[in-house]
């Protein structure tokens, strides 16, 4: 199982980023996928989740209305569109298949003016 996150960067408050997570080594289309984040000095937290067919989606209260999770099963990739970013969104973002204890290196998102 391999997960490779990309798309992070430095953005001003109010800006947008789109994160991608390419996956390898498992039948992507049959599994739920999640995005998590970990800010400096804080525990990792769940940001969003999407079921295998994309019908069920959940978000942390802190990102509802600003973030959108989606997936492309033929490409075995999950995305996180982040709009109206705030400084408190600064963190390393990770994708995860909750059925496996496997994590990628993450991608850094920094929101600062």
ZICORPE-V249908 format. One record per residue. SS is DSSP state (@ for helix, = for strand, . for the rest). BURIAL is I if it has 24 or more other C-alpha atoms within 12 Angstrom, else O. D_FIRST is the distance of its C-alpha to the first C-alpha in whole Angstrom. Layout:
BEGIN
SS,BURIAL,D_FIRST + SS,BURIAL,D_FIRST
END
This chain:
BEGIN
.,O,0 + =,I,4 + =,I,7 + =,I,10 + =,I,13 + =,I,17 + .,I,20 + .,I,22 + =,I,25 + =,I,29 + =,I,31 + .,O,34 + .,O,34 + .,O,35 + .,I,32 + .,I,29 + =,I,26 + =,I,23 + =,I,19 + =,I,16 + =,I,13 + =,I,11 + =,I,7 + =,I,6 + .,O,4 + .,O,6 + .,O,10 + @,I,10 + @,I,14 + @,O,14 + .,I,12 + .,I,14 + =,I,13 + =,I,15 + =,I,16 + =,I,17 + =,I,20 + =,I,21 + .,I,25 + .,O,26 + .,O,28 + .,O,26 + .,O,24 + .,O,20 + =,I,21 + =,I,20 + =,I,21 + =,I,20 + =,I,18 + =,I,18 + .,I,18 + .,I,17 + .,O,20 + .,I,21 + .,O,24 + .,O,23 + =,I,23 + =,I,24 + =,I,24 + .,O,26 + .,O,29 + .,O,29 + .,I,28 + .,O,29 + .,O,31 + .,I,30 + =,I,26 + =,I,24 + =,I,21 + =,I,20 + =,I,17 + =,O,18 + .,I,16 + .,O,17 + .,O,15 + .,I,12 + =,I,13 + =,I,15 + =,I,18 + =,I,20 + =,I,24 + =,I,26 + .,I,29 + .,I,32 + .,I,30 + .,I,32 + @,O,32 + @,O,31 + @,I,27 + .,I,27 + =,I,24 + =,I,20 + =,I,18 + =,I,14 + =,I,12 + =,I,10 + .,I,9 + .,O,12 + .,O,11 + .,O,8 + .,O,9 + .,O,7 + .,I,9 + .,I,10 + .,O,13 + .,I,15 + =,I,18 + =,I,21 + =,I,24 + =,I,27 + =,I,30 + .,O,34 + .,O,37
END
